[in-house]
Structures are given as C-alpha cells and as structure tokens.
Amino acid sequence: MLTDYYTTFTLKENTPGVGIYDDPSFTVVGYYKGFIQPVSSSEIFLQGKSAEVATHRLYTGMRTPIEKGQQVSQFGQSYIVISDIIQPKGISGVNHHREVLMGIIE
C-alpha cells in the first residue's frame, strides 16, 4: 500500500515581511505524512503567461491542507507547490490520497 512509504514532511507558507525592505520568509504550517517521487518527465503547466515545471509529485492524505505557493521540505530538500488540484474522491477514486505537483528548489 502507498501509505506504507509515507514519511514526515514539513509544510511551510510564505509570510510577507513586516517592513517594505523586509524579505518574505516561510513559516511552518505543520508536519504531515507523504511520499515524494520524481515525475517521469518534465511536466509544464501554463497559468497565465508563466510556465512552471513540475519535477516531483507528492502523494499525501486527502485532508492535508496544502496550497499552491507553499513550500514542502523533506530530507533536507525543499520544493515549491505548483499545483494543488483536488479531484472528486481523489486520484484513486476512493478518497484515499491526493497528488500534488511540485518543483524542486535548488
């Protein structure tokens, strides 16, 4: 079963700086379980005029509160969430898990 491979990841969201010269930072939202796997080929998503390339896919529980623009960290590597599409009853059709596309942060 896929959940046998789930390990803890950190979910962070962008927090704007307080002053006009402060850089935004990421604050921890929480710790969740999931499995990160490289995508088989680069998947490009066009939203507006920008293109985002997915390098990895996160499998996680249906109730994980993950949104586009958040950051996921696991085993010292960080990723930016580029697609948080939720399909009815999940990808598997049984409300088991959801798949989130992410791009690696180098």
VEXSEVO-740162 format. One record per residue (C-alpha): x, y, z. Coordinates in steps of 0.5 Angstrom, whole numbers, padded with zeros to 4 digits, always signed. Each point is the difference from the previous one (the first is absolute). Example, Ala and Ser with C-alpha at 12.3 -4.5 7.8 and 13.67 -1.06 7.14 Angstrom:
<recs>
+0025-0009+0016/+0002+0007-0002/
</recs>
This chain:
<recs>
+0000+0000+0000/+0002+0007-0002/+0000+0003+0007/+0005-0005+0003/+0005+0004-0004/-0002+0007+0004/+0005+0004+0004/-0001+0006+0003/+0001+0007-0004/+0000+0007+0002/-0006+0005-0003/+0002+0007+0000/-0004+0006-0002/+0003+0007-0003/+0000+0005+0005/+0001+0007-0002/+0005+0005+0003/-0002+0005+0005/+0003+0006-0003/+0001+0002-0007/+0007-0002+0000/-0001-0007+0003/+0001-0006-0004/-0006-0005+0001/+0001-0007+0004/-0003-0006+0000/-0004-0002+0007/-0001-0007+0002/-0008-0002-0001/+0001-0007+0003/+0003-0007-0001/-0003-0005-0005/+0001-0007-0003/+0001-0001-0007/+0004-0003-0006/+0004+0004-0005/+0002-0003-0006/+0004+0003-0006/-0005+0001-0006/+0002-0005-0006/+0001+0006-0005/-0001+0008+0001/-0007+0002+0000/-0001+0007-0002/-0006+0004+0003/-0002+0006-0003/-0004+0005+0004/-0001+0007-0003/+0007+0002-0003/+0004-0004+0004/+0003-0007+0000/+0001-0005+0006/+0004-0006-0001/-0002-0006+0005/+0006-0004+0002/-0003-0004+0005/-0007-0003+0003/-0002+0000+0007/-0005-0006+0002/-0004+0002+0006/-0006+0000+0004/-0007+0003-0003/+0000+0004+0006/+0007+0003+0000/-0001+0008+0000/+0005+0001-0006/-0001+0006-0005/+0004+0003-0006/+0006+0004+0002/+0001-0004+0007/+0007-0003+0001/+0001-0007+0001/+0006-0003+0004/+0002-0007+0001/+0007-0003+0001/+0004+0007-0001/-0003+0001-0007/-0006+0006-0001/-0005+0000-0005/-0005+0005-0002/-0007-0002-0001/-0002+0002-0008/-0007-0004+0000/-0005-0001+0006/-0006-0003-0005/-0004-0004+0004/-0004-0005-0004/-0007-0003+0003/+0001-0006+0004/+0008+0001-0001/+0004-0003-0006/-0001-0007+0002/-0008+0001+0000/+0000-0003+0007/+0001+0007+0005/+0007-0004+0001/+0005+0005-0002/+0002+0006-0004/+0005+0002-0004/+0004+0007+0000/+0005+0002-0006/+0006+0004+0003/+0006+0003-0003/+0007-0001+0003/+0003+0006+0004/+0008+0000-0002/
</recs>
